[in-house]
């Protein structure tokens, strides 16, 4: 009973967790950055500043003969292309724990056996998403052994999904909200429970009545259906192109 009450207090009765920043605004708009790398190739980044926990859109316009690649913070960024392979786009992200300061984007353009590289700088900016303090009766913020074991298993299952190789893009067009309810939990907010810091919230919670249909936000492949301790009835959809 105590574990059930802890679960209800910490996660609320009903929510939809969005585990990617799809519904977060693309970084507080600064002037976009645009550079011509080759006579036929332009790259544009939607903002020169990237807040912690946020994303910026990168758009590459080139010719069919050129294959682009982006490297950001030691990772290759998946790129989606139009059918003609002349317009490519992807997202640069900064985690909630990313260190503020300047980081470089490496652009690599391949034509046959020739490779051209260039770099651009993006400033990562600290952002305060807010803080909530909760006081629970003694022991309510602690889980017993079997529950801790369950939570660890569920954490490992989800971590294995995030670690899978990137799937090809399945989504098309604009994304929709899964339900029309109000936001009940915002992305990035930190929690202090009984004076102990907890992990920041990495989703967006949308309120809805029991029985409300929940729509997929775009085309994708269902990779998990489960009933987890903290997130309750959970469905994870891989939309491809690094969006889950």
C-alpha positions as CSV (number, residue, x, y, z in Angstrom):
1,X,0.0,0.0,0.0
2,X,2.8,2.4,0.9
3,X,4.5,1.9,-2.5
4,X,1.3,2.5,-4.3
5,X,0.8,5.8,-2.4
6,X,4.4,6.8,-3.2
7,X,3.8,6.1,-6.8
8,X,0.6,8.2,-6.9
9,X,2.2,11.1,-5.2
10,X,5.4,11.1,-7.3
11,X,3.9,10.5,-10.7
12,X,0.2,11.6,-10.3
13,X,-2.8,9.5,-11.3
14,X,-2.9,9.8,-15.0
15,X,-0.3,11.3,-17.4
16,X,1.2,10.9,-20.8
17,X,5.0,11.1,-20.7
18,X,6.7,12.4,-23.8
19,X,10.3,11.2,-23.5
20,X,11.7,13.4,-26.2
21,X,11.6,17.2,-26.5
22,X,9.1,17.1,-29.3
23,X,6.7,19.5,-27.5
24,X,9.4,21.8,-26.2
25,X,10.0,24.9,-28.3
26,X,13.1,24.9,-30.4
27,X,15.7,26.9,-28.5
28,X,14.7,30.4,-27.5
29,X,15.1,32.0,-30.9
30,X,18.4,33.8,-31.5
31,X,19.4,34.8,-35.0
32,X,19.7,31.7,-37.3
33,X,23.2,30.8,-38.6
34,X,23.7,30.3,-42.3
35,X,26.9,29.3,-44.0
36,X,27.7,28.4,-47.6
37,X,30.3,25.6,-47.6
38,X,30.4,24.9,-51.3
39,X,28.9,26.8,-54.2
40,X,26.0,24.3,-54.2
41,X,25.7,23.7,-50.5
42,X,24.3,25.8,-47.7
43,X,23.8,24.9,-44.1
44,X,21.4,26.7,-41.7
45,X,21.0,26.3,-38.0
46,X,17.7,27.7,-36.5
47,X,19.5,29.4,-33.6
48,X,23.0,30.2,-32.6
49,X,22.2,29.4,-29.0
50,X,21.1,26.1,-27.6
51,X,19.6,25.9,-24.1
52,X,20.2,22.9,-21.9
53,X,17.5,20.3,-22.5
54,X,16.6,21.8,-25.9
55,X,17.1,21.2,-29.6
56,X,17.9,23.3,-32.7
57,X,17.0,22.4,-36.3
58,X,19.8,22.0,-38.9
59,X,18.9,22.2,-42.6
60,X,21.3,21.4,-45.4
61,X,20.6,22.3,-49.0
62,X,22.9,20.6,-51.5
63,X,22.9,18.5,-54.8
64,X,22.2,14.8,-55.3
65,X,25.9,14.1,-55.8
66,X,26.8,15.2,-52.3
67,X,26.1,13.1,-49.1
68,X,26.3,15.2,-45.9
69,X,27.0,14.1,-42.4
70,X,27.0,16.0,-39.1
71,X,29.0,15.3,-36.0
72,X,28.0,17.0,-32.7
73,X,29.4,16.4,-29.3
74,X,31.2,13.2,-30.4
75,X,28.0,11.7,-32.0
76,X,26.9,11.5,-35.6
77,X,23.5,13.1,-36.1
78,X,20.9,11.2,-38.1
79,X,19.7,13.2,-41.1
80,X,16.5,12.9,-43.0
81,X,16.2,13.9,-46.7
82,X,13.6,14.8,-49.2
83,X,13.0,12.3,-52.0
84,X,15.4,14.2,-54.3
85,X,18.2,14.0,-51.7
86,X,18.8,17.7,-52.1
87,X,17.5,18.9,-48.7
88,X,18.6,17.3,-45.5
89,X,17.7,18.1,-41.9
90,X,18.4,16.9,-38.4
91,X,18.4,18.1,-34.8
92,X,21.2,19.1,-32.4
93,X,20.4,18.5,-28.8
94,X,21.9,19.5,-25.4
95,X,21.0,17.4,-22.4
96,X,19.9,18.9,-19.2
97,X,23.3,18.2,-17.8
98,X,25.3,19.6,-20.8
99,X,28.1,22.0,-19.8
100,X,27.4,25.6,-20.8
101,X,29.9,27.0,-23.4
102,X,30.7,26.8,-27.1
103,X,30.6,23.5,-29.0
104,X,31.5,22.8,-32.6
105,X,29.4,21.1,-35.2
106,X,31.5,19.3,-37.8
107,X,29.9,19.2,-41.3
108,X,31.3,16.5,-43.6
109,X,30.4,16.5,-47.3
110,X,31.2,13.5,-49.4
111,X,31.3,13.4,-53.3
112,X,32.6,10.1,-54.6
113,X,36.0,9.8,-53.1
114,X,36.3,13.5,-52.1
115,X,35.5,14.7,-48.6
116,X,35.1,18.4,-47.6
117,X,34.8,19.4,-43.9
118,X,33.8,22.6,-42.2
119,X,32.8,23.6,-38.6
120,X,30.3,25.9,-37.0
121,X,30.0,27.0,-33.4
122,X,26.9,26.7,-31.2
123,X,26.7,28.2,-27.7
124,X,25.1,26.0,-25.1
125,X,23.3,28.1,-22.5
126,X,22.3,27.2,-18.9
127,X,18.6,27.2,-18.3
128,X,16.6,27.0,-15.1
129,X,13.4,24.9,-15.6
130,X,12.2,25.5,-12.1
131,X,12.2,23.5,-8.8
132,X,9.5,21.9,-6.7
133,X,9.9,20.9,-3.1
134,X,7.8,18.0,-1.8
135,X,7.6,16.8,1.8
136,X,6.3,13.3,2.3
137,X,5.8,11.4,5.6
138,X,8.9,9.5,6.7
139,X,9.4,6.4,4.7
140,X,7.1,7.3,1.9
141,X,9.9,8.3,-0.4
142,X,11.7,5.0,0.1
143,X,11.0,1.8,-1.8
144,X,11.2,-1.7,-0.4
145,X,13.7,-4.3,-1.8
146,X,11.4,-6.1,-4.3
147,X,10.1,-2.7,-5.6
148,X,13.6,-1.4,-6.1
149,X,14.5,-4.6,-8.0
150,X,11.5,-4.1,-10.2
151,X,12.3,-0.5,-10.9
152,X,15.9,-1.4,-11.8
153,X,14.7,-4.0,-14.3
154,X,12.3,-1.6,-15.9
155,X,15.0,1.1,-16.1
156,X,17.3,-1.4,-17.8
157,X,14.6,-2.3,-20.4
158,X,14.0,1.3,-21.3
159,X,17.8,2.1,-21.4
160,X,18.3,-0.8,-23.8
161,X,15.7,0.7,-26.2
162,X,17.5,4.1,-26.1
163,X,20.7,2.3,-26.9
164,X,19.5,0.6,-30.0
165,X,20.9,1.6,-33.4
166,X,19.0,4.5,-34.9
167,X,16.0,3.5,-37.1
168,X,15.3,5.0,-40.4
169,X,12.9,8.0,-40.4
170,X,9.2,6.8,-40.3
171,X,7.5,10.1,-39.3
172,X,6.1,12.5,-41.9
173,X,5.0,16.1,-41.7
174,X,4.0,17.8,-38.4
175,X,3.7,16.2,-35.0
176,X,0.4,16.3,-33.1
177,X,-0.4,16.3,-29.4
178,X,-1.4,12.8,-28.1
179,X,-4.2,14.3,-26.1
180,X,-5.6,17.8,-25.8
181,X,-5.4,18.1,-22.0
182,X,-3.5,20.8,-20.2
183,X,0.2,20.3,-19.3
184,X,0.4,19.0,-15.7
185,X,4.1,18.4,-15.6
186,X,6.8,20.4,-17.4
187,X,10.0,19.2,-18.9
188,X,13.2,19.8,-16.9
189,X,11.8,20.7,-13.6
190,X,13.9,19.5,-10.6
191,X,12.4,17.9,-7.5
192,X,13.6,18.0,-3.9
193,X,11.8,15.3,-1.8
194,X,12.4,15.5,1.9
195,X,15.4,17.7,1.3
196,X,16.9,15.1,-1.1
197,X,17.5,16.1,-4.8
198,X,15.9,13.8,-7.3
199,X,16.4,13.5,-11.1
200,X,14.9,16.2,-13.2
201,X,11.7,15.5,-15.1
202,X,12.6,14.3,-18.7
203,X,9.0,14.3,-20.1
204,X,6.0,16.5,-20.6
205,X,2.9,15.3,-18.7
206,X,-0.5,16.0,-20.3
207,X,-3.7,15.6,-18.2
208,X,-6.6,13.5,-19.4
209,X,-9.7,11.7,-18.1
210,X,-9.6,7.9,-17.7
211,X,-10.6,6.3,-21.0
212,X,-9.4,9.3,-23.1
213,X,-8.0,7.9,-26.4
214,X,-4.3,8.6,-26.8
215,X,-3.0,9.2,-30.3
216,X,0.5,8.5,-31.7
217,X,2.1,11.8,-32.3
218,X,3.2,10.6,-35.8
219,X,4.0,7.5,-37.8
220,X,6.3,5.0,-36.1
221,X,6.9,1.5,-34.7
222,X,5.8,0.4,-31.3
223,X,8.8,-0.9,-29.5
224,X,7.5,-1.3,-25.9
225,X,4.1,-1.9,-24.3
226,X,4.4,-2.4,-20.5
227,X,3.1,-1.5,-17.1
228,X,6.0,0.1,-15.2
229,X,6.1,1.2,-11.6
230,X,6.8,4.9,-12.1
231,X,5.3,5.5,-15.5
232,X,2.3,3.1,-15.3
233,X,0.9,1.9,-18.6
234,X,3.7,2.7,-21.0
235,X,3.9,2.7,-24.8
236,X,7.1,3.7,-26.5
237,X,7.0,4.5,-30.2
238,X,10.1,4.8,-32.3
239,X,9.5,7.3,-35.1
240,X,12.9,6.9,-36.6
241,X,15.5,9.6,-37.1
242,X,16.4,9.6,-33.4
243,X,12.8,10.6,-32.3
244,X,11.1,8.2,-29.8
